[in-house]
Amino acid sequence: MIAVQDLGVRAGDFRLDGISFEIPAGGYGVLMGRTGCGKTTILEAICGLKQVTAGTIRLGDREVTDLPASLRGIGFVPQDGTLFTTMTVRQHLAFGPKVQGWSKGDIDRRVDELAGELGISHLLKRKPYGLSGGERQRVSLGRALAVKPKVICLDEPLSALDENTHAEMTALIRRLVTENGITALHITHSRTEAEAIADRIFLLEEGKLRALDSSEKEKKA
């Protein structure tokens, strides 16, 4: 579960106040809104990357409002993938489990399992240079999923992909999140993408966040 209550956040001169929403355990929420409206600010606050000035953030049965990012147990997929140029795909997938102190055997098994699910087993020895956009996003998704998080946040993960790759990645993300019982918050500008992947859609307009009901989804799809 992701539960945000009366959230206040500042980012320079930009501010948001009174932001509240909830995504139930295992649910898939999409946050939409115009560029610059504060979607990424909300996502980063949930992940612990932006300081909160008011309100609370709960993940499952824990309040994490004041916890550092490293203790929140969130998988994060940034917009551009942000892969380390000196690391192989295998090293990217192993990074989180290694930081958490997993044994080498457990890390190797998890990397091989993830690579198979993501269709990137043939890329494990490759470095990011020369990977396609879709391949980079599969690696970024795998890195976020490697430690088996209960919550994942995705910041426009599909925005740079071509139409065919976009459709493949939409289906892959939804399948992996559903199969693993992960609660997801996903930012996108695409209503088509939101309709294809979300259980519930939230719209951020002029500093106010509201859930779209089914009639609005149908009219605006």
TAZI-V924617 format. One line per field, one symbol per residue. burial: 1 if it has 24 or more other ideal C-beta (glycine too) atoms within 12 Angstrom, else 0. A space follows every 50 residues. Layout:
BEGIN
burial: ???
END
This chain:
BEGIN
burial: 11110011100000010011111000111111100011111111111111 01001111110001100000011111111010100001111111111000 00000010011001101111001101010010111111111111111111 11111111101000010111011101100101111111110011111111 111100101011000000000
END
